[in-house]
């Protein structure tokens, strides 16, 4: 990352000064409101006052408010890890989707387009079905980490393959990458189908549940080691906003203005792959977040990437917190996979976008 900073690709210019202050403050207020609601609601309801009392007690301040001891266990051992993960995944998928849409200059682009999600899905499915055969000799302490590690590796390898296919004589051709992504997605779908055919009943359930996305199988000890994989792209991608604005003029024009377009493309692809790979590795495939959130953010903040990218992170985290709260409460005591919730929200919204865009084209 230091090399990219020295080359000027990762600009340290304060980007948040470009954001509409009041709109961004409203988004932050909504985010924190949803955060408190998510912490308090589930199979057991904890009031906001009790939440603040528990947090204050942990920090060494006694507010004089009593609460059942089990509330502290529920808050820190069950809800906090999944809410932290929802924030990280929602922000990562959203900023990756917004960055890729800006890079490809295609509003239909999303992280799954370059094969990260499908590559991670194949690796995870292979680990579930063939894990005993491939990793049977490993210590039992390592096995809980095999699924996220293999999913992350599968997503990263797939994105590197697609980038290599699209790179000819040192220059990256976006159209070739998009076509390669379509082909890779078709291949990985066939491979997942084969693994489903080879799986037993329990493995079939595990693959299906993982591919629908869920935040329920993660603990704080499992989330914290992955923080660098989330924080690096969450910090790096917004710093590329100015370069992405220039790229919107076209690669030839951006190059004439002195922008190293190849470095920008490589940076966006690698950081987006890192963000999506880490997300899919821990939660499975959560659809539509990286596609819908950037559109929603453009309605609120406008098309300037200097405000679009950080605002997408806030809206994406808020949306996934809402989806997680619905997944935990709609069918209590059972739990819906969060991917079903995001698809139910994102699918109709995306169709509405398409119809609106079609009507505008007809009118023009």
Number of C-alpha atoms within 10 A of each C-alpha: 11 8 9 14 13 10 12 16 22 23 18 12 10 9 18 15 10 12 19 14 11 9 13 19 12 10 18 16 12 14 21 13 12 19 20 15 18 23 23 22 17 20 12 10 12 21 15 14 11 18 18 14 20 23 15 13 15 11 9 9 11 13 12 8 11 10 15 9 9 8 17 19 12 16 17 16 14 17 21 18 21 25 21 18 28 25 21 23 28 26 31 32 35 35 33 32 32 31 30 26 21 25 23 20 16 10 15 16 20 25 29 24 21 30 31 31 31 31 29 33 29 24 23 30 28 22 22 20 21 16 15 12 9 11 13 11 8 11 8 9 7 9 13 10 13 17 20 24 18 22 30 29 21 23 29 24 18 23 31 18 17 22 24 14 16 21 16 11 6 9 12 19 15 16 11 16 23 19 16 22 25 16 15 22 21 13 15 20 16 13 18 20 14 13 21 19 11 13 19 12 9 11 17 18 13 15 23 15 18 25 22 20 22 25 24 19 12 15 17 16 10 15 15 12 9 16 13 12 18 21 14 14 23 25 13 21 25 28 23 24 24 17 23 27 17 17 23 14 12 14 16 11 13 18 15 9 10 8 18 17 22 15 16 20 21 14 20 21 22 18 22 30 28 26 31 31 34 29 29 28 27 25 26 28 23 26 26 23 29 30 24 25 26 31 22 17 23 18 10 15 20 15 16 16 26 24 22 26 31 26 29 33 27 24 26 30 29 24 23 26 27 20 23 26 23 20 23 21 16 12 11 12 9 10 16 21 24 29 27 17 22 23 18 14 17 19 15 11 16 17 11 12 15 13 12 12 12 12 11 10 9 8 7 6
